[in-house]
Amino acid sequence: MSVAADAGKKLLKLAMCQVMVGTDKVANLASARKAVQEAASKGAQLISLPECFNSPYATDQFPVYAEEIPASASELDAEKHPSTAMLVEAAKESKVFLVGGSFPEKDAEGKVYNTCLVISPEGEVLAKHRKVHLFDIDVPGGVTFKESDTLSAGDQVTVFDTPYCKVGVGICYDIRFAEYAMLLRQQGCKLIVWPGAFNTTTGPAHWELLQRARAVDNQLFCATASPARNPDSKYQAWGHSSIISPWGEVLATTEHDADIVYAEIDLGRADEVRTNIPISKQVRTDVYSQVKPAAN
Ligand SMILES: O=C(O)CCC(=O)C(=O)O
């Protein structure tokens, strides 16, 4: 390729770690750390772990596995905050941006959240995203889940800065809400990372579709990290961690076993798609704002 053709390229190597999660928290933390080390050794610069990487995905288990997250680095205590400590160490030792999947977080009042910590290559906490939209669904004969039985919802739109681009974060069910991803695009994101754990009912129907929809709607990259499917678990994760381009192409994906999904993304591609199809300049909020929602 010529130098001119390379001029607009801004490359970022992503790795989505599809790790196996079981009932042993210490083992879960160790396998997450090992996956981060392996991804970094292959050159990944931004790595994500899956939703709920330290605990089984079950409402009655969230309070059992929940940990407090210290308010500052000086309060970090590896005994009391083992998951935060592992994430900080893993990002620092491998010098990577680490989207720390999620784990159940307990606040000072005892409320529990499904929380993602983002750590810089220097080991600083860059962002804390508490899942905004709780996964409460009932598909008869398929899947019934009610996170709100034990979890509280977050109330923030989460973006962090890297030298590559601004990156948005959402957790699993958050991906179903087009408005959320749109706000991330409006904040300047060219990549959204979604730790998630879809299941064998909604996964085959919607997982890839939603990622591609959010990517095309907002002309940005979407990257997802799921737990591997654990045959011993009551909740059967769909797996299929993936990386999607702003054009809606699946750049990399996998099945449901433990794996790491890699892609080197060219952030210039988001600019190109936005220039070619300039929807953000053509948007007609003046028209949409005149329509009153019908009662239904
Ligand atoms: O939206 C779905 O179908 C799955 C969502 C989910 O598993 C989650 O939010 O953890």
PDBQT file of the ligand as one rigid body, heavy atoms in Angstrom, charges set to zero:
ROOT
HETATM    1  O1  LIG A 301     -30.712  -8.884  25.983  1.00  0.00    +0.000 OA
HETATM    2  C1  LIG A 301     -30.535 -10.098  26.060  1.00  0.00    +0.000 C 
HETATM    3  O2  LIG A 301     -31.162 -10.880  25.380  1.00  0.00    +0.000 OA
HETATM    4  C2  LIG A 301     -29.503 -10.660  26.992  1.00  0.00    +0.000 C 
HETATM    5  C3  LIG A 301     -29.028  -9.644  27.978  1.00  0.00    +0.000 C 
HETATM    6  C4  LIG A 301     -28.172 -10.217  29.022  1.00  0.00    +0.000 C 
HETATM    7  O3  LIG A 301     -27.882 -11.388  29.053  1.00  0.00    +0.000 OA
HETATM    8  C5  LIG A 301     -27.613  -9.332  30.044  1.00  0.00    +0.000 C 
HETATM    9  O4  LIG A 301     -27.949  -8.155  30.088  1.00  0.00    +0.000 OA
HETATM   10  O5  LIG A 301     -26.801  -9.803  30.831  1.00  0.00    +0.000 OA
ENDROOT
TORSDOF 0
